[in-house]
Amino acid sequence: MAGRLEGRSALVTGGASGIGAATTRTFAREGARVMIADVQDELGEQIAKELGDAVVYQHVDVRKEDDIAAAIDRADTEFGGLDTLFANAGIVGTYGPVDELKIEEWDFTFAVNLRGVVLCMKHAARVMKPRGRGSILSTSSIAGLQGGLGPHAYAAGKTALIGLTRNIAAELAPHGIRVNCIAPGNMATEMIAGMLLRDPSKVAEIEQGLAAGSPLPGRPGVAQDIANAALYLASDEAGYVSGHTLVVDAGFTSVHASGASGLFANSGPMFREAGQRGLPDDAVE
């Protein structure tokens, strides 16, 4: 089936790499006009150029409400309305034992992973409500469903997104707006490659490792799996789906007992986008 988003429009935060880039390409292939909203300017511009006139890029730091509002206003104006908002931008963030918690890193992690999503939902609802329709999506995680699958701040933020999705879905349903989130399992993306191998380009190596440990033998989770889930939730095929968390993890949370990973047992500089470490200069007072 092709053209599932023909004539539609979408804005994807974190759309310049990983899950966001796969979703941008998928939405464009299915007929949508797409705005990539990201802080990775070179990558974002490159993908927009690659995909042609249907895709535009705008620099957006999701910690900043003015950035989000401006991007949504631009998409609403240039596209003649915004049909889908995918609040996908996120980081692994701070990690380590709770008694060694660095509160400034905790705050930064929440500013990206939760506050940024709330702001996206706020401004998407602002432009969607007058039209009486729309689809709002976000990226949660299986770390929001079971303990021990991610650092504390990451797990807390992703858990909050699941509750937020339900609540905002209840509020916006009378306006014809559906609100859903996706909970990926372990996925082979640049973010995970940057975290595990210190090199965001080594996605193929991550795929090999995940294939070996997958509940579905030999089948790793890849960014396209989440893009496919987002496509379904954005399309009319999911027209009766709202307030839902779609888990995409090969059954990991259903058939495996959760266990704390040793990866986050010790403290170190927080993980940010594209393999970068530590707080950015503008986050330090």
C-alpha positions in Angstrom: 0.0 0.0 0.0 1.4 3.4 -1.0 0.2 7.0 -0.5 -1.1 6.4 3.0 -0.3 10.0 4.0 -1.1 11.6 0.6 -1.9 15.2 1.0 -1.0 15.2 4.7 1.6 17.1 6.6 3.9 16.2 9.6 6.5 17.6 11.8 9.1 15.2 13.3 11.4 16.4 16.1 14.7 14.7 16.2 14.1 14.0 12.5 17.7 14.3 11.4 18.9 10.9 12.6 17.9 7.5 13.9 14.2 6.9 14.3 13.3 10.4 13.3 15.2 10.2 10.0 13.6 6.9 9.2 10.2 8.3 10.0 10.8 11.4 7.9 11.8 9.3 4.9 8.8 7.0 5.4 6.3 9.8 5.8 7.6 11.5 2.7 7.5 8.3 0.7 3.9 7.9 1.7 3.0 11.3 0.3 3.3 13.6 3.3 5.0 17.0 3.4 7.4 16.9 6.4 9.3 19.3 8.5 12.4 18.0 10.2 12.9 19.8 13.5 16.3 19.1 15.1 19.5 20.7 16.4 21.7 18.7 14.0 21.6 21.3 11.2 24.0 19.6 8.8 22.2 16.3 8.9 18.8 17.9 8.8 19.6 20.0 5.7 21.1 17.0 4.0 18.0 14.9 4.4 15.7 17.7 3.3 17.8 18.2 0.2 17.9 14.5 -0.5 14.1 14.2 -0.2 13.2 17.2 -2.3 10.6 20.0 -2.0 8.2 18.0 0.1 10.7 18.1 3.1 12.0 21.2 4.9 14.4 21.6 7.8 14.2 24.0 10.8 16.6 24.3 13.7 14.6 23.4 16.9 16.0 23.0 20.4 13.1 21.2 22.1 14.1 22.7 25.4 13.0 26.1 24.0 9.3 26.8 23.7 9.9 29.6 21.2 11.7 27.2 18.9 8.9 24.7 19.0 6.1 27.3 18.6 7.9 28.8 15.6 8.4 25.5 13.9 4.8 24.4 14.3 3.5 27.8 13.1 5.8 27.5 10.0 4.5 24.0 9.3 0.9 25.0 9.8 1.3 28.0 7.4 3.5 26.4 4.7 1.7 23.1 4.7 -1.8 24.5 5.0 -2.3 22.9 8.4 -0.5 20.3 10.5 -1.9 16.8 10.5 0.7 14.9 12.5 3.2 15.9 15.2 5.8 13.3 16.1 7.6 14.4 19.3 10.5 12.0 18.9 13.5 14.0 20.0 15.2 12.4 23.0 18.5 11.6 24.7 19.7 8.8 27.0 20.8 11.5 29.4 22.2 11.2 32.9 23.0 7.9 34.5 24.5 6.3 37.5 23.5 5.4 41.1 20.7 7.5 42.6 22.9 8.6 45.5 25.4 10.1 43.0 22.7 11.9 41.1 23.8 15.1 39.3 20.6 17.2 39.5 21.7 19.6 36.7 22.0 16.6 34.4 18.7 15.2 35.6 17.0 18.6 34.8 18.6 18.7 31.3 17.5 15.1 30.6 13.9 16.0 31.6 14.0 19.2 29.6 14.6 17.2 26.4 12.7 14.0 27.1 9.6 15.3 28.8 9.3 19.0 28.8 10.1 19.1 25.1 7.3 16.7 24.4 4.8 18.6 26.5 5.7 21.7 24.6 5.2 20.0 21.3 1.8 18.6 22.4 0.8 22.1 23.6 1.5 23.9 20.4 0.3 21.0 18.1 -3.0 21.1 19.9 -3.1 24.9 19.5 -3.1 24.6 15.7 -5.0 21.3 15.4 -8.0 22.1 17.6 -9.5 24.7 15.2 -9.3 22.2 12.3 -11.0 19.5 14.4 -8.5 16.7 13.6 -4.9 15.6 14.0 -2.6 13.0 15.3 0.0 13.6 18.1 2.7 11.0 18.6 5.7 10.6 20.9 8.5 8.2 21.6 8.4 6.5 25.0 10.4 3.3 25.7 10.1 -0.1 27.2 12.1 1.5 30.1 8.8 3.2 30.9 7.1 -0.2 31.3 9.6 -2.2 33.3 12.2 -1.3 35.8 15.9 -1.8 35.2 15.9 -1.2 31.5 17.4 2.3 31.5 18.9 5.1 33.6 16.6 6.6 36.3 15.9 9.9 34.6 15.3 8.3 31.2 13.0 5.7 32.7 11.1 8.3 34.7 10.6 10.6 31.7 9.5 7.7 29.4 7.1 6.4 32.1 5.6 9.9 32.4 5.0 10.1 28.6 2.7 7.0 28.8 0.5 8.7 31.4 0.7 12.0 29.6 -0.5 10.3 26.4 -3.5 8.9 28.1 -4.5 12.1 29.8 -4.1 14.3 26.7 -5.8 11.8 24.5 -8.8 12.1 26.9 -8.8 15.9 26.7 -8.3 16.1 22.9 -10.7 13.3 21.8 -13.7 15.7 21.5 -11.6 17.8 19.1 -11.0 14.9 16.8 -7.3 14.7 17.8 -5.8 11.3 18.5 -2.8 11.0 20.9 -0.6 7.9 21.0 3.0 6.9 21.9 5.4 4.2 20.8 7.6 2.2 23.2 10.6 0.9 21.3 12.8 -1.9 22.7 16.5 -2.1 22.1 16.9 -0.6 18.6 20.0 -0.3 16.4 20.3 3.5 16.0 23.0 6.2 16.0 22.1 7.1 19.6 22.7 3.5 20.9 25.9 3.2 18.7 27.2 6.4 20.2 26.4 5.2 23.7 27.8 1.7 23.5 30.5 2.0 20.9 31.3 5.8 21.2 30.7 6.1 17.5 27.2 6.9 16.1 28.2 5.6 12.7 28.6 2.0 13.9 24.9 1.1 13.6 25.7 -2.1 11.7 27.7 -3.4 14.6 24.9 -2.7 17.0 22.5 -4.6 14.6 24.7 -7.6 14.8 24.8 -7.6 18.6 21.0 -7.1 18.9 20.3 -9.8 16.4 22.2 -12.3 18.6 20.2 -11.4 21.6 16.8 -10.8 20.1 13.7 -12.7 21.2 13.1 -13.2 17.5 16.3 -15.1 16.5 18.5 -13.1 14.2 16.1 -10.2 13.9 17.4 -6.9 15.4 15.2 -3.9 16.1 15.9 -1.1 13.6 14.8 2.5 13.2 12.5 1.5 10.4 10.4 -0.6 12.7 9.5 2.5 14.7 8.9 4.5 11.6 6.5 1.8 10.4 4.7 2.1 13.8 4.5 5.9 13.5 3.2 5.6 9.9 0.4 3.3 11.2 -0.6 5.6 14.0 -0.5 8.7 11.8 -2.6 7.1 9.1 -6.4 6.6 8.8 -5.8 2.9 9.5 -5.4 3.9 13.1 -8.4 6.3 13.0 -10.0 4.6 16.0 -6.8 4.3 18.1 -6.0 6.9 20.8 -4.5 6.9 24.2 -2.5 3.9 23.3 1.2 2.9 23.9 2.3 0.7 21.0 5.2 -1.5 22.2 7.7 -2.5 19.5 10.2 -4.8 21.1 9.9 -8.3 19.6 8.1 -9.4 22.7 11.0 -8.6 25.0 8.8 -7.2 27.8 6.3 -10.0 27.4 8.7 -13.0 27.5 11.8 -11.8 29.4 12.2 -10.9 33.0 13.5 -7.4 33.4 16.9 -6.9 34.9 19.2 -4.0 35.6 21.9 -3.5 33.0 25.4 -3.0 34.2 25.9 -0.3 31.5 24.6 2.4 33.8 26.0 1.1 37.1 28.8 3.7 37.3 28.6 7.5 36.8 30.1 9.4 33.9 29.4 12.4 31.6 25.8 12.2 30.4 25.0 11.1 26.9 23.5 13.6 24.4 22.8 13.6 20.7 25.1 12.2 18.1 27.4 10.6 20.6 28.3 13.8 22.4 28.9 13.7 26.1 28.3 16.1 29.1 26.1 19.2 29.4 26.3 21.7 26.6 27.8 25.1 27.4 24.4 26.9 27.3 23.0 24.6 30.0 25.6 25.6 32.6 24.9 28.7 34.6 
